[in-house]
Amino acid sequence: MKIALINENSQAAKNSMIEAALKKVAEPLGHQVFNYGMYSAEDEEQLTYVQVGILAAVLLNSGAANYVITGCGTGEGAMLACNSFPGVICGHVEDALDAYTFAQINDGNAIALPFAKGFGWGGELNLEYIFEKLYSEESGQGYPRERAVPEKRNKKILDEVKDVTYRNLNVILKELDRELTKGALSTKGFEKYFWENCKDQELRKTVEEILK
C-alpha cells in the first residue's frame, strides 16, 4: 500500500517526527510511505487544511496513494476538507482505539489527526500506537466481528450515496479557484512522487493543465 503523509502549515514543524513514527510502523508491514510535505514551517509552498483536502483527493483518486495520513491543530479542519471531495473517506482519529474502529468499521482511506490539541509528552508514542492499530489487520473486517455483515453493508451504501452526491473530481478541480488548487499541487513532494505513481490519465491531464 502507498501511504501519503501531508502536513498543513500550522503543524508542519512536526512533519519529520510524524514521518518517523509512520515509517517505523508501516514499512515493516510492506507499505511504502511518501512524504508530500509540508516539511517545515518555513517551506516556500504553504498548505492550508483546505489545500490538504484537495491534495488528498488528487492522490487517492489518481491512485498515486492508497491511504492518506494528515491532520491539523485539532484534526477537524483537515477531516472536513478531505471529506469535501469524492473518493475520500476520512476519519478523525485521536487514539489507537479510534484508529482500529475506523479501519475495521468504516474502512476509510484517510485519517486526520490532532497535531496540537492534546499533543504533549509522549505524542510520538501515541502516533505509533495509532498507526499500529490502523494497519495491524486488513481493513473493513468489522468490529465486533459479529457485526461485520451489517457494517460492510453500510459501508457499501455509503459508497453508493457518495457516488450520487459527489461530482467527478476533474470537474471539481477545473471549477475551483485556480491559485488555490495550483498551490495545493505545487509542493516539492508532489513533484517528486505524483507523476510516477499516478494511474489515472484523465486526472493526470487535468493536473497538468492546472499547473501550466
C-alpha positions as CSV (number, residue, x, y, z in Angstrom):
1,M,0.0,0.0,0.0
2,K,1.2,3.5,-0.8
3,I,0.7,5.8,2.2
4,A,0.9,9.6,1.7
5,L,1.7,11.9,4.5
6,I,0.5,15.5,4.2
7,N,1.0,18.3,6.7
8,E,-0.6,21.8,6.6
9,N,1.2,24.9,7.6
10,S,0.3,25.2,11.3
11,Q,1.8,21.8,12.2
12,A,4.5,21.5,9.5
13,A,7.3,21.5,12.2
14,K,6.2,18.1,13.3
15,N,6.5,16.5,9.8
16,S,9.7,14.7,10.4
17,M,8.5,13.2,13.7
18,I,5.2,12.1,12.2
19,E,7.1,10.5,9.2
20,A,9.5,8.7,11.5
21,A,6.6,7.2,13.5
22,L,4.7,6.2,10.4
23,K,7.6,4.6,8.7
24,K,8.5,2.7,11.9
25,V,5.2,1.0,11.8
26,A,4.2,0.9,8.1
27,E,7.4,-0.1,6.4
28,P,7.9,-3.4,8.2
29,L,4.4,-4.3,7.1
30,G,5.4,-3.9,3.5
31,H,3.8,-0.5,3.0
32,Q,5.5,2.5,1.2
33,V,5.4,5.9,2.8
34,F,5.6,9.0,0.6
35,N,6.1,12.3,2.4
36,Y,4.3,15.1,0.4
37,G,5.2,17.8,3.0
38,M,5.0,20.4,4.2
39,Y,8.4,19.5,5.6
40,S,8.9,22.6,7.8
41,A,7.1,25.8,8.8
42,E,9.5,27.7,6.5
43,D,8.6,25.8,3.3
44,E,8.1,28.1,0.4
45,E,4.9,26.2,-0.5
46,Q,2.4,26.8,2.3
47,L,-0.5,24.4,2.5
48,T,-3.8,25.3,4.3
49,Y,-6.0,22.5,5.6
50,V,-8.3,23.2,2.7
51,Q,-5.5,22.6,0.3
52,V,-4.7,19.4,2.2
53,G,-8.1,18.2,1.2
54,I,-7.5,19.0,-2.5
55,L,-4.1,17.2,-2.5
56,A,-5.5,14.2,-0.7
57,A,-8.4,13.9,-3.2
58,V,-6.0,14.1,-6.2
59,L,-3.6,11.5,-4.7
60,L,-6.4,9.0,-3.8
61,N,-8.5,9.4,-6.9
62,S,-5.5,9.1,-9.2
63,G,-4.1,6.0,-7.5
64,A,-0.9,7.8,-6.6
65,A,-1.7,6.9,-3.0
66,N,-4.0,4.3,-1.4
67,Y,-4.1,6.0,2.0
68,V,-3.6,9.5,3.3
69,I,-2.3,10.4,6.8
70,T,-2.9,14.1,7.5
71,G,-4.2,16.5,10.2
72,C,-4.1,20.0,11.6
73,G,-4.2,21.6,15.0
74,T,-7.4,19.8,16.0
75,G,-7.7,17.4,13.1
76,E,-11.3,18.7,12.4
77,G,-10.5,21.1,9.6
78,A,-8.4,18.6,7.7
79,M,-11.1,15.9,8.1
80,L,-13.8,18.3,6.8
81,A,-11.7,19.4,3.9
82,C,-10.8,15.8,2.9
83,N,-14.5,14.7,3.1
84,S,-15.5,17.5,0.8
85,F,-14.2,15.5,-2.1
86,P,-15.3,12.3,-3.9
87,G,-13.2,9.2,-3.4
88,V,-12.2,10.2,0.1
89,I,-13.4,8.7,3.4
90,C,-11.5,10.5,6.2
91,G,-11.9,9.7,9.9
92,H,-11.0,11.9,12.8
93,V,-8.6,9.9,14.9
94,E,-7.2,10.8,18.4
95,D,-6.0,7.5,19.8
96,A,-5.4,3.8,18.9
97,L,-9.0,2.8,19.6
98,D,-10.2,5.4,17.1
99,A,-7.8,4.1,14.5
100,Y,-8.8,0.5,14.9
101,T,-12.5,1.0,14.9
102,F,-12.4,3.4,12.0
103,A,-10.3,0.9,10.0
104,Q,-12.5,-2.1,10.8
105,I,-15.9,-0.5,10.8
106,N,-15.7,2.4,8.4
107,D,-13.0,1.1,6.1
108,G,-11.8,4.5,5.0
109,N,-8.8,5.7,3.1
110,A,-7.6,8.7,5.1
111,I,-7.3,9.9,8.7
112,A,-7.0,13.4,10.2
113,L,-5.0,13.7,13.4
114,P,-4.9,16.5,16.0
115,F,-1.3,17.5,16.0
116,A,-1.7,20.4,18.5
117,K,-4.8,19.7,20.7
118,G,-3.8,17.2,23.4
119,F,-0.4,16.6,21.7
120,G,2.1,16.7,24.6
121,W,4.6,14.5,26.3
122,G,4.6,11.1,24.6
123,G,2.9,12.4,21.5
124,E,5.2,10.5,19.2
125,L,4.3,7.3,21.0
126,N,0.6,7.9,20.6
127,L,1.3,8.3,16.9
128,E,3.0,4.9,16.8
129,Y,0.1,3.2,18.7
130,I,-2.4,4.8,16.3
131,F,-0.5,3.6,13.2
132,E,-0.1,0.2,14.7
133,K,-3.8,-0.2,15.2
134,L,-4.6,1.4,11.9
135,Y,-2.6,-1.1,9.9
136,S,-2.4,-4.1,12.2
137,E,-5.1,-6.0,10.3
138,E,-6.8,-6.0,7.0
139,S,-9.2,-3.0,6.9
140,G,-13.0,-3.4,6.8
141,Q,-13.3,-6.7,8.7
142,G,-15.9,-5.3,11.1
143,Y,-15.9,-4.7,14.8
144,P,-17.0,-6.6,16.8
145,R,-16.7,-9.4,14.2
146,E,-20.3,-10.5,14.6
147,R,-21.3,-7.0,13.3
148,A,-19.2,-7.5,10.1
149,V,-22.1,-8.2,7.7
150,P,-24.2,-5.1,8.5
151,E,-21.1,-2.9,8.8
152,K,-19.9,-4.0,5.3
153,R,-23.4,-3.4,4.0
154,N,-23.5,0.1,5.5
155,K,-20.1,0.9,4.0
156,K,-21.3,-0.2,0.6
157,I,-24.4,2.0,1.0
158,L,-22.2,5.0,1.9
159,D,-20.1,4.4,-1.2
160,E,-23.2,4.4,-3.3
161,V,-24.5,7.5,-1.7
162,K,-21.2,9.3,-2.3
163,D,-21.3,8.3,-6.0
164,V,-24.6,10.2,-6.3
165,T,-23.9,13.2,-4.1
166,Y,-20.3,14.0,-5.3
167,R,-19.4,15.2,-8.8
168,N,-16.4,14.0,-10.9
169,L,-13.1,15.3,-9.4
170,N,-11.9,16.5,-12.8
171,V,-14.9,18.8,-13.0
172,I,-14.4,20.0,-9.4
173,L,-10.7,20.8,-9.9
174,K,-11.4,22.8,-13.0
175,E,-14.0,24.9,-11.2
176,L,-12.1,25.6,-8.0
177,D,-10.0,28.8,-7.7
178,R,-7.0,28.1,-9.9
179,E,-4.4,29.6,-7.5
180,L,-5.9,27.6,-4.5
181,T,-5.7,24.4,-6.4
182,K,-2.3,25.1,-8.0
183,G,-0.9,25.9,-4.6
184,A,-2.1,22.5,-3.3
185,L,-0.4,20.7,-6.1
186,S,2.9,22.6,-6.2
187,T,4.8,21.1,-3.3
188,K,8.2,19.5,-3.7
189,G,6.7,16.2,-2.6
190,F,4.0,16.4,-5.3
191,E,6.6,17.0,-8.0
192,K,8.8,14.2,-6.6
193,Y,6.2,11.5,-6.2
194,F,2.9,12.1,-8.1
195,W,3.9,11.7,-11.7
196,E,5.5,8.3,-11.4
197,N,2.6,6.9,-9.2
198,C,-0.4,8.4,-10.9
199,K,-2.6,5.8,-12.6
200,D,-5.5,7.9,-13.9
201,Q,-4.6,9.5,-17.2
202,E,-7.6,11.9,-17.3
203,L,-6.8,13.2,-13.8
204,R,-3.1,13.5,-14.8
205,K,-4.1,15.7,-17.8
206,T,-6.3,17.9,-15.5
207,V,-3.4,18.3,-13.1
208,E,-1.0,19.2,-15.9
209,E,-3.4,21.8,-17.1
210,I,-3.8,23.4,-13.7
211,L,0.0,23.5,-13.2
212,K,0.7,25.2,-16.5
